[in-house]
Amino acid sequence: MPSLRIAFCCTGTEPEPWLAGLRAALPQAQVALWQPGAGRADYALVWAPPQQFFDEQPQLKGVFAIGAGVDALLKLRLPPNATVVRLDDAGMAVQMAEYVCHAVIRHFREFDVYEAETRQGHWTSHKPRKRADFPVGVMGLGVLGQRVARALSQFEFPVNGWSRSPKALDGVRSFSGPAQLDDFLAASRVLVNLLPLTLDTQGIMNLATLSRLRPGGYVINVARGAHLVDEDLLALLDSGQLAGATLDVFRVEPLPPDHPFWRQPKITITPHTAARTLRATSIAQIAGKIEALERGESVVGRVDRGRGY
């Protein structure tokens, strides 16, 4: 494909390994790091691009986000005819399953409590808890959510799933749509959020919804910080309604030093590292999709701008 031109515009990402990988995967294409005033491209790989990039590239045929989320991207004025594509896995699903299973098991087995006690020199044994008393609700059953739900079921936790439209997964009790959200929450003690961020899901984890979890509920947020109302989580932790939370994403990142989450011992914080983009896998996936689009074929991961994901 000698006439193809590909622009790379990814803020905070070291460009050279990506450029080298793309050139190797698409040897007949011209691949370049975008600079203001650069020539026009056919396809673009982006992460946190400036509006100027799209203003200068109205002819783009395809825009590839090098991550699973596209909420920030869709806030920009994008070329009207460009196909927007997100990574549908690229090695992130298994990482996400690892992270969530670790967080669930750490809470269920009280490893966090044991860690605190042993640091104080206490040798204490706790009564084993029953998995049946810790049903896990996975909110969002896309590629990542389905992988997480399957992994949790392998550890024999009761697993509930909630999604916008009905989904059928082996070993998962499925709920769908706004009408079944309350039932989903009431059936869950641990809540895992893997929803895309849209106008409908912003602030979905709030005082009303989190209060519907079973007593002693636990929250794991690995989607977007804006899904969670911070003040409501803190209030429910202080009251004892919730037992704790593991948070990987935040409304402001890095999390400001004065944020109260740092001072709440019931919250475990990780720096947006639950599932990282794997470069080689991502490049292979993107190259294949560019070739498919050039052949006029459909590709997995195409974003519906109206739905927001």
C-alpha positions as a printed Julia matrix, in Angstrom:
309×3 Matrix{Float64}:
   0.0     0.0    0.0
   2.5     2.63  -1.19
   0.17    5.6   -0.96
  -0.89    5.12   2.65
   0.18    7.75   5.15
  -0.09    7.16   8.88
   0.31    9.84  11.56
   1.24    9.12  15.18
  -0.07   11.65  17.72
   0.04   10.17  21.21
   0.72   12.51  24.11
   2.89   11.06  26.86
   3.95    8.06  24.76
   7.5     7.43  23.57
   7.03    7.55  19.79
  10.07    5.77  18.36
   9.15    2.18  19.34
   5.66    2.69  17.93
   6.95    4.22  14.7
   9.46    1.41  14.22
   6.82   -1.23  14.9
   4.33    0.32  12.5
   6.92    0.61   9.75
   7.79   -3.05  10.18
   4.13   -4.11  10.18
   3.18   -1.86   7.23
   6.41   -1.56   5.21
   4.74    0.1    2.23
   3.15    2.86   4.3
   4.65    6.22   5.24
   4.62    6.47   9.04
   5.51    9.74  10.76
   5.26   11.5   14.08
   2.76   14.35  13.76
   3.98   17.9   14.11
   1.86   21.03  13.59
   1.69   21.79   9.9
   2.58   18.25   8.84
   1.23   16.77   5.62
  -2.11   15.07   5.44
  -2.47   11.45   6.55
  -4.92    8.67   5.77
  -4.95    7.06   9.23
  -3.9     8.19  12.67
  -2.91    6.56  15.95
  -3.82    8.86  18.82
  -3.85    9.23  22.56
  -4.83   12.55  24.17
  -4.33   14.42  20.87
  -4.82   18.2   20.67
  -7.77   19.6   18.75
  -5.28   21.17  16.35
  -4.36   17.72  15.07
  -7.88   17.01  13.85
  -8.38   20.56  12.61
  -5.37   20.02  10.33
  -6.4    16.48   9.31
 -10.07   16.68   8.21
  -9.5    14.07   5.48
  -8.61   11.19   7.84
 -10.22    7.89   6.93
  -9.55    6.21  10.26
  -8.56    7.15  13.81
  -7.17    4.47  16.13
  -7.13    5.08  19.88
  -4.28    3.16  21.51
  -6.41    2.27  24.51
  -9.77    0.78  25.39
 -11.5     4.04  26.37
 -12.51    6.74  23.91
 -14.54    9.1   26.11
 -11.92   11.9   26.02
 -11.38   11.46  22.29
 -15.08   11.82  21.5
 -15.18   15.2   23.22
 -13.06   16.62  20.37
 -14.29   17.72  16.94
 -13.37   14.71  14.84
 -13.27   14.39  11.04
 -16.87   13.57  10.08
 -16.02   10.7    7.73
 -13.32    9.05   9.81
 -13.91    5.59  11.29
 -12.99    5.69  14.97
 -11.58    2.41  16.29
 -10.58    1.43  19.81
  -8.42   -1.47  20.89
 -10.74   -4.37  21.66
  -8.19   -6.28  23.74
  -4.5    -6.13  22.72
  -3.47   -8.02  25.84
  -5.45   -5.83  28.24
  -8.21   -8.33  29.03
  -6.02  -10.84  30.84
  -4.32   -8.02  32.77
  -7.69   -6.7   33.84
  -8.79  -10.16  34.93
  -5.61  -10.52  36.98
  -6.13   -7.18  38.66
  -9.79   -7.67  39.52
  -9.35  -11.26  40.74
  -6.47  -10.12  42.93
  -8.57   -7.31  44.42
 -11.59   -9.55  45.02
  -9.56  -12.36  46.57
  -7.51   -9.95  48.69
 -10.72   -8.6   50.18
 -12.54  -11.93  50.47
  -9.61  -13.72  52.12
  -8.88  -10.65  54.31
  -5.28  -10.54  53.17
  -5.34   -6.78  53.68
  -6.3    -7.34  57.33
  -3.62   -9.98  57.81
  -1.04   -7.65  56.3
  -1.9    -4.87  58.71
  -1.89   -7.24  61.69
   1.42   -8.9   60.86
   3.09   -5.51  60.39
   2.11   -4.83  63.99
   3.56   -8.15  65.1
   0.17   -9.85  65.64
  -0.32  -13.54  64.79
  -4.08  -13.83  64.34
  -6.34  -16.29  62.56
  -9.71  -15.34  61.09
 -12.68  -17.59  60.48
 -12.94  -18.58  56.79
 -15.67  -16.79  54.86
 -18.06  -18.35  52.37
 -17.88  -17.46  48.69
 -21.66  -17.67  48.52
 -21.75  -14.62  50.8
 -19.63  -12.57  48.37
 -21.42  -12.42  45.01
 -19.49  -10.22  42.58
 -21.29   -7.87  40.24
 -19.46   -6.93  37.03
 -20.9    -3.72  35.61
 -20.11   -3.62  31.89
 -19.86   -6.79  29.8
 -17.73   -5.76  26.86
 -14.54   -7.59  25.93
 -12.84   -6.73  29.22
 -15.91   -7.26  31.38
 -16.63  -10.68  29.93
 -13.03  -11.77  30.5
 -13.19  -10.6   34.12
 -16.53  -12.31  34.73
 -15.23  -15.62  33.36
 -12.09  -15.41  35.5
 -14.08  -14.73  38.67
 -16.35  -17.68  37.99
 -13.27  -19.92  37.85
 -12.67  -19.07  41.5
 -16.26  -20.17  42.2
 -17.59  -16.77  43.21
 -21.23  -16.17  42.33
 -20.99  -13.7   39.43
 -23.62  -11.21  38.28
 -23.28   -9.12  35.14
 -25.01   -5.92  34.11
 -24.9    -4.36  30.66
 -26.89   -1.98  28.5
 -28.29   -4.81  26.38
 -28.86   -8.47  27.36
 -25.78  -10.71  27.37
 -25.65  -14.48  27.91
 -22.48  -15.79  29.58
 -21.93  -19.22  31.06
 -21.72  -19.07  34.84
 -22.93  -15.46  34.99
 -26.35  -14.27  36.11
 -27.12  -11.5   33.66
 -29.05   -8.27  34.16
 -29.54   -5.52  31.58
 -30.9    -2.04  31.13
 -31.89    0.62  33.66
 -34.91   -1.41  34.8
 -32.69   -4.2   36.13
 -29.89   -2.12  37.66
 -31.38   -2.1   41.16
 -31.85   -5.87  41.14
 -28.27   -6.32  39.93
 -26.89   -4.15  42.73
 -29.03   -5.81  45.4
 -27.73   -9.22  44.28
 -24.07   -8.13  44.56
 -21.73   -7.55  47.47
 -18.61   -6.72  45.48
 -19.08   -4.27  42.61
 -16.6    -4.14  39.71
 -16.99   -1.25  37.29
 -15.92   -1.79  33.67
 -18.43    0.45  31.93
 -17.54    2.87  29.13
 -17.83    6.49  30.23
 -20.82    8.18  28.6
 -23.33   10.83  29.61
 -25.56    8.03  30.9
 -22.87    6.37  33.03
 -21.11    9.42  34.46
 -21.54    9.38  38.24
 -23.33    6.03  38.12
 -21.59    4.93  41.32
 -23.18    7.29  43.8
 -24.87    7.32  47.2
 -28.11    5.83  45.85
 -26.6     3.04  43.75
 -23.8     2.03  46.09
 -26.23    1.9   49.02
 -28.15   -0.83  47.21
 -25.23   -3.26  47.43
 -25.43   -5.94  50.09
 -24.23   -4.79  53.53
 -20.46   -4.69  53.77
 -20.16   -4.0   50.07
 -16.83   -3.51  48.33
 -16.14   -1.35  45.25
 -13.54   -1.93  42.54
 -13.28    0.8   39.88
 -11.07    0.05  36.88
 -12.99    2.0   34.21
 -12.99    5.8   34.6
 -12.77    8.07  37.61
 -15.84   10.06  36.53
 -18.04    6.99  37.05
 -17.63    7.47  40.8
 -18.91   10.27  43.01
 -15.94   10.59  45.37
 -17.8    12.21  48.25
 -20.49    9.52  48.23
 -17.94    6.7   48.43
 -16.21    8.38  51.37
 -19.51    8.88  53.2
 -20.48    5.22  52.78
 -17.06    4.06  53.98
 -17.25    6.34  57.02
 -20.72    5.05  57.9
 -19.68    1.4   57.56
 -22.2     0.72  54.79
 -19.25   -0.19  52.56
 -16.28   -2.22  53.77
 -13.73   -0.81  51.38
 -12.67   -0.05  47.82
  -9.87   -0.64  45.34
  -9.51    2.25  42.91
  -7.28    2.36  39.84
  -8.82    5.39  38.1
  -9.65    8.89  39.31
 -11.33   12.09  38.18
  -7.97   13.87  38.27
  -4.8    11.92  37.49
  -2.31   11.79  39.06
  -4.46   11.81  42.18
  -3.72   15.12  43.97
  -1.68   14.8   47.19
  -4.42   16.46  49.23
  -7.22   14.18  48.01
  -9.03   12.47  50.94
  -8.7     9.05  49.27
  -5.04    9.01  50.36
  -6.07    9.29  54.0
  -8.87    6.68  53.97
  -7.33    3.36  55.11
 -10.23    1.39  53.63
  -9.23    2.47  50.1
  -6.48    0.74  48.12
  -5.03    2.99  45.4
  -3.13    2.0   42.26
  -1.92    4.52  39.63
  -4.11    3.62  36.61
  -2.17    0.45  36.0
  -4.81   -2.29  35.99
  -4.38   -2.98  32.26
  -1.62   -1.41  30.21
  -1.47   -1.22  26.43
   0.94   -3.84  25.07
   2.72   -2.17  22.18
   3.59   -5.14  19.96
   0.14   -6.69  20.27
  -1.53   -3.33  19.64
   0.54   -2.58  16.55
  -0.28   -5.97  15.03
  -3.97   -5.42  15.69
  -4.01   -1.88  14.28
  -2.03   -2.85  11.18
  -4.45   -5.66  10.46
  -7.41   -3.34  10.85
  -5.92   -0.71   8.55
  -5.43   -3.36   5.89
  -9.01   -4.57   6.41
 -10.42   -1.05   6.1
  -8.45   -0.53   2.9
 -10.11   -3.66   1.54
 -13.52   -2.26   2.47
 -14.07   -4.76   5.26
 -15.64   -4.24   8.67
 -13.41   -4.24  11.76
 -13.97   -5.12  15.41
 -13.77   -2.21  17.84
 -15.45    0.37  15.62
 -16.84    3.14  17.83
 -20.45    4.24  17.64
 -20.12    7.98  18.21
 -23.78    8.28  19.19
 -23.47    5.68  21.95
 -20.06    6.89  23.04
 -18.23    3.57  22.73
